[in-house]
């Protein structure tokens, strides 16, 4: 019997699923990730893990690979449901990515950054200062969620990440946020930090602190 293109596609899909399942079973969970985290595999050959932690005053959603992690801290929300665009929509909180080591504030304004352009329309830079501010009570509300989740953290990687987020929030001046291409962040002179090597990565257990 001749195989049709649809049959070949189904066979190939089943082969990929079987291969993925086999690789998943042989790949240990990295030490920084809870063992019950949801694991998925991409056709690029890499794994990522997702897990949530709900507490009374908010929730935290994690996304991690072996080399880095992202943590989303939400105030007065629950981290349930699919991780689609609606999962992150209109939630108040902060996003921290280990390799960039900066706090990105989310949901506090509908403002979106636009690059600064020259007379001929060429890109020059991003505007320096954020057009809105965060009150100390808003910052404290984020810290309260981090504190609650720290008591539930299962791994050293989670604890290092959460301690780093809390340390940055403790130093954040809500009236002097800076602008990145994604929105308002707490980092000052980020380019100089990159060039000087002062940036830390708590997921990689870097002991340096600033």
C-alpha positions as CSV (number, residue, x, y, z in Angstrom):
1,X,0.0,0.0,0.0
2,X,1.3,3.4,-1.0
3,X,1.8,5.9,1.8
4,X,0.1,9.2,1.3
5,X,1.6,12.6,2.4
6,X,-0.8,12.7,5.4
7,X,0.2,9.2,6.5
8,X,3.9,10.2,6.3
9,X,3.2,13.3,8.3
10,X,1.4,11.3,11.0
11,X,4.2,8.7,11.2
12,X,6.8,11.5,11.5
13,X,4.8,13.2,14.2
14,X,4.5,9.9,16.2
15,X,8.3,9.3,15.8
16,X,9.0,12.8,17.2
17,X,6.7,12.3,20.1
18,X,8.3,8.9,20.9
19,X,11.8,10.4,20.6
20,X,10.8,13.3,22.9
21,X,9.3,10.9,25.4
22,X,12.5,8.8,25.4
23,X,14.7,11.8,25.8
24,X,12.5,13.2,28.6
25,X,12.8,10.0,30.5
26,X,16.6,10.0,30.3
27,X,17.1,13.7,31.1
28,X,17.4,14.5,34.8
29,X,15.8,17.6,36.2
30,X,18.4,20.3,37.0
31,X,19.0,20.9,40.7
32,X,17.5,24.4,40.7
33,X,14.1,23.1,39.3
34,X,11.5,21.3,41.5
35,X,11.1,17.7,40.4
36,X,7.3,18.1,39.8
37,X,7.8,21.1,37.4
38,X,6.2,20.6,34.0
39,X,8.8,19.7,31.4
40,X,8.6,20.3,27.6
41,X,10.9,19.7,24.7
42,X,11.4,21.8,21.6
43,X,12.5,20.6,18.1
44,X,15.6,22.7,18.7
45,X,16.7,20.0,21.1
46,X,16.3,21.9,24.4
47,X,14.1,21.4,27.4
48,X,12.3,24.0,29.5
49,X,10.4,23.7,32.7
50,X,7.4,25.6,34.0
51,X,5.9,25.7,37.5
52,X,3.7,28.0,39.6
53,X,3.5,28.9,43.3
54,X,0.3,30.5,44.7
55,X,0.3,32.3,48.0
56,X,-2.3,34.5,49.9
57,X,-1.0,37.8,48.6
58,X,-0.3,36.8,45.0
59,X,1.7,34.2,43.0
60,X,4.9,33.5,41.1
61,X,5.3,31.8,37.7
62,X,8.6,30.3,36.7
63,X,10.1,29.4,33.3
64,X,13.6,27.8,33.4
65,X,16.2,26.1,31.3
66,X,19.4,24.6,32.5
67,X,21.3,27.8,31.9
68,X,18.8,30.5,33.0
69,X,15.5,31.2,34.6
70,X,12.7,33.7,34.5
71,X,10.4,34.5,37.4
72,X,7.2,36.5,37.2
73,X,5.9,37.9,40.5
74,X,2.2,38.9,40.5
75,X,0.3,40.8,43.2
76,X,-3.2,39.8,44.2
77,X,-3.4,37.2,41.4
78,X,-3.4,33.4,41.1
79,X,-1.1,31.7,38.6
80,X,-3.4,29.2,37.1
81,X,-4.4,28.2,33.6
82,X,-2.5,28.0,30.3
83,X,0.7,30.1,29.8
84,X,-0.8,32.0,26.8
85,X,-0.8,35.8,26.4
86,X,-3.9,36.1,28.6
87,X,-1.9,34.5,31.5
88,X,0.3,37.7,31.7
89,X,-2.3,40.3,30.6
90,X,-3.2,43.1,33.0
91,X,-1.4,41.6,36.0
92,X,0.5,43.9,38.3
93,X,4.0,42.8,39.2
94,X,7.6,42.3,38.1
95,X,9.5,40.1,35.7
96,X,13.1,39.1,36.5
97,X,15.4,37.2,34.1
98,X,18.5,35.8,35.6
99,X,20.9,36.6,32.7
100,X,19.8,40.2,32.3
101,X,19.6,40.9,36.1
102,X,17.0,43.6,35.9
103,X,13.4,44.1,37.2
104,X,10.8,44.8,34.5
105,X,7.7,46.2,35.9
106,X,4.4,45.0,34.4
107,X,0.8,46.2,34.4
108,X,1.3,49.6,36.2
109,X,0.7,51.7,33.0
110,X,-0.5,51.2,29.5
111,X,2.5,53.2,28.2
112,X,4.7,51.4,25.7
113,X,8.3,52.5,24.9
114,X,9.2,54.1,21.6
115,X,12.7,54.6,20.5
116,X,14.3,58.0,20.2
117,X,14.9,58.7,16.5
118,X,17.1,61.3,14.6
119,X,16.1,63.8,12.0
120,X,16.2,61.2,9.3
121,X,14.2,58.7,11.3
122,X,17.2,56.6,12.3
123,X,17.3,54.8,15.7
124,X,19.3,56.6,18.3
125,X,18.4,55.1,21.7
126,X,15.6,54.5,24.1
127,X,14.3,57.4,26.2
128,X,16.2,57.5,29.5
129,X,13.4,57.9,32.1
130,X,10.2,56.0,32.6
131,X,7.1,58.3,32.3
132,X,5.4,56.8,35.3
133,X,6.3,56.0,38.9
134,X,5.7,53.3,41.4
135,X,4.8,54.1,45.0
136,X,6.7,52.5,47.9
137,X,3.5,50.7,48.9
138,X,3.4,49.1,45.4
139,X,7.0,48.0,45.7
140,X,6.3,46.6,49.2
141,X,3.4,44.6,47.8
142,X,5.6,42.9,45.4
143,X,8.2,42.2,48.1
144,X,5.5,40.7,50.3
145,X,4.7,38.1,47.6
146,X,8.4,37.3,47.2
147,X,8.7,36.8,51.0
148,X,5.7,34.5,51.1
149,X,7.0,32.3,48.3
150,X,10.5,32.2,49.8
151,X,9.0,30.2,52.6
152,X,7.8,27.6,50.0
153,X,10.9,27.5,47.8
154,X,12.2,23.9,47.3
155,X,15.6,24.5,45.6
156,X,18.6,26.6,46.1
157,X,18.1,28.0,42.6
158,X,14.7,29.3,43.5
159,X,16.0,30.8,46.7
160,X,18.9,32.6,45.0
161,X,16.6,34.1,42.4
162,X,14.0,35.2,44.9
163,X,16.6,36.8,47.2
164,X,18.1,38.6,44.2
165,X,14.6,40.0,43.3
166,X,14.0,41.1,46.8
167,X,17.4,42.8,47.1
168,X,16.8,44.7,43.9
169,X,13.3,45.7,45.0
170,X,14.7,47.0,48.3
171,X,17.0,49.3,46.3
172,X,14.4,50.4,43.7
173,X,13.5,54.1,43.5
174,X,10.0,53.9,42.1
175,X,10.2,57.6,40.9
176,X,13.4,57.0,38.9
177,X,12.8,54.0,36.8
178,X,14.7,53.7,33.5
179,X,13.4,52.6,30.1
180,X,14.3,49.4,28.1
181,X,12.9,48.2,24.9
182,X,10.4,46.1,26.9
183,X,9.3,48.8,29.4
184,X,10.3,50.3,32.7
185,X,13.1,48.7,34.6
186,X,15.2,49.4,37.7
187,X,18.6,49.2,36.1
188,X,20.8,52.3,35.9
189,X,23.6,52.4,33.2
190,X,22.9,48.8,32.1
191,X,25.4,49.1,29.2
192,X,28.2,50.0,31.6
193,X,27.3,47.0,33.8
194,X,27.5,44.7,30.8
195,X,30.9,46.0,29.7
196,X,32.3,46.0,33.2
197,X,31.2,42.5,34.0
198,X,29.3,43.6,37.2
199,X,26.1,41.8,36.2
200,X,25.3,38.7,38.2
201,X,23.3,35.6,37.4
202,X,21.8,34.0,40.5
203,X,20.6,30.9,38.5
204,X,24.3,30.1,37.8
205,X,25.2,30.4,41.5
206,X,27.4,33.4,40.9
207,X,28.5,34.6,44.3
208,X,29.3,38.2,43.3
209,X,26.8,40.8,44.6
210,X,26.3,44.5,43.9
